[in-house]
Amino acid sequence: MPTFGKAYLGDILLTGGDAPPPAEWVRPSDWLPMPTLTAEVDEEFAGLFAVGDHASNFVAFRFSGAVTVDWGDGSAPENVASATTAEHNFSYADLGAGTEFQLAETGETYRQAIIRVTPQAANQITSISLNFRHSQAGISAYATPWLDVAVCAGNCTSLTLSGTTGLCRLMERANVIEVGTITTGTNMFQNCTSLQSVPLFDFSSLTNGGGMFSGCRSLQSVPLFDLSSMTSGLNMFLSCTSLQSVPLFDLSAMTTGTSMFSGCASLQSVPLFDLSAMTSGANMFLNCTSLQSVPLFDFSSLTNGGGMFSGCTSNARTRATGIQATISFANNKMGPDELDELYTNLATVTAKTITVTGNWGKSASDETIATGKGWTVS
């Protein structure tokens, strides 16, 4: 029996640097076909759902705008009021044997249903969230087995396809065909641990990208989103441990980059972002153990750089200028010349500390370059 693999999301993939793009995902032939949805014509959410041979096939979600839900298992369509949780528990026996496929990781056989959600008359879908848990008493956090979802909702301004309550850990693809003006992407794909890439859609009005891809540990690359309005990238790519090819986002409006790439252990390089407005970069690249060097960032506005490059054990050179906040490069691998370059590019300060402990060149570097500018070198 065929098994399913990992996903490529969307039709456009742009990568930065020299790393080759990941292989394009091929949709498994034994998955049920998704409905064809067309921008500016259709308004619908559709999702392929895996149903196991047990009694606990729970699903729950919430939409703004009164909707009709076709559960795809032969039961009658259900009308659901706006901002009310829709929920269902599938029966394996209600789905035909012809819908079976096998989960590669466990060998377990599942059947499939396609859930379709459409607005009721005189309504529009204005928000979508899969981050909900079924109300069945006695159940705790669980992974909801969405495999493939499609969103075509031109009036939708809030989109959450996973999170900490509705964990969509098996979601292989999210085909975002059309959405409205999105201003916050907080936790949009959080904990979608099977995603390898993401679709390109309009983020030109996005101001908050906090936690958007946090925990997406299979994510290898992201397209060139328009992030020119984003002011907060807090935890945006936190623990994306497979992320390698970040493109040259326009981050000129971003003031908060705290933990943005923290734990991205496969990230080898970053482009020359405009970080001149960023005031908080604490832990921004913490434990990015594959990062080879730091480009000529302008850190003249940085007021909180604590832990920013701590644990970047492969970082051999840092060209950043204008640093005036206490900052750590602990356990990097800079030599004496590279440390002298770092000291030379520091701003003149009063009673600030730069930590370079764990760099092999520390003992041979000229720390007076830094101490002469008001720095304590530790």
Secondary structure, 3 states (H helix, E strand, C coil): CCECCCCCCCCCCCCCCCCCCCCCCCCCCCCCCCCCCCCCCCCEEEEEEEEECCCCEEEEEEEECCEEEECCCCCCCEEECCCEEEEEEECHHHCCHHHCEECCCCCCEEEEEEEEEEECCCCCCCEEECCCCCCCCCCCCEECCEEEEEEECCCCCEEECCCCCEECCCCCEEEEEECCCCCECCCCCCCCCCCCCCCCCCCCCCCECCCCCCCCCCCCECCCCCCCCCCECCCCCCCCCCCCECCCCCCCCCCECCCCCCCCCCCCECCCCCCCCCCECCCCCCCCCCCCEECCCECCCCCEECCCCCCCCCCCEECCECCCCCEECCCCCCCHHHHHHHHHCCCCCCCEEEECCCCCCHHHCCCHHHHCCCEEEC
